[in-house]
Amino acid sequence: MIRFFLVTVTGWLAVLGTGIGASLPYLLRIPNPRSAPTQNVATLFEPLPSFRTRLWPHYWIGYTLLVLVLMHASFVMGPAMARSDPTGIWAATLALFLLFFQLGIGLVLKEGSEHQRQFKRFHFWIMIVFCALVGTHLLTNWL
């Protein structure tokens, strides 16, 4: 019974972390911070932290997500997998490989690269495929 609880908790925390982690770069982007009505004159001349600096929660959610997914997979291994849909298991396996790939690309983006724009675009499309695979995993193993 405790194993089922751990599988459920780690799985849904990973889904929640995926949603939050994927949305953070868009939420942390400030289009025009100087036009905010609550700022006073002193803060108008302070430099803003760089976008990479503001993304620290996104980085840590990515690392935590990898740990949660590996824990989820380790709790599921065994007899419970025999009752799962093979399509969902393959989708989850491919998503795990993409998560490792995403972390690698994220580390390159974090350090900076001369091909930053291409890496960002690739990182975005891998996120889309990752979310589709997670959705497939959820639908096939939940229904």
SULDANOR-V32878 format. One record per pair of residues at least 4 apart in sequence whose ideal C-beta (glycine too) atoms are under 6 Angstrom apart, sorted by the first residue. I is the first residue (numbers start at 0). J is the second residue. D is the distance in whole Angstrom. If there is no record, write none. Layout:
# SULDANOR-V32878
i;j;d
I;J;D
I;J;D
This chain:
# SULDANOR-V32878
i;j;d
2;74;6
5;74;5
6;10;6
6;74;5
6;75;5
9;67;5
9;70;5
9;71;4
10;71;5
12;67;5
13;67;4
13;68;5
13;71;6
16;20;6
16;60;5
16;64;5
20;57;6
20;60;4
20;61;6
21;126;6
22;26;6
23;27;6
23;56;6
23;57;4
24;57;6
27;53;5
38;42;5
48;52;4
48;53;5
60;64;6
61;102;6
61;105;6
65;98;6
68;95;6
75;79;6
83;87;6
83;88;6
83;140;5
84;139;4
84;140;6
86;139;5
87;136;5
87;139;3
87;140;4
90;132;5
90;135;4
90;136;4
91;136;4
93;132;5
94;129;6
94;132;4
94;133;5
97;125;6
97;129;5
101;105;6
101;125;5
104;118;6
104;122;5
107;112;5
107;118;6
108;118;5
112;118;6
114;118;6
135;139;6
136;140;6
137;141;5
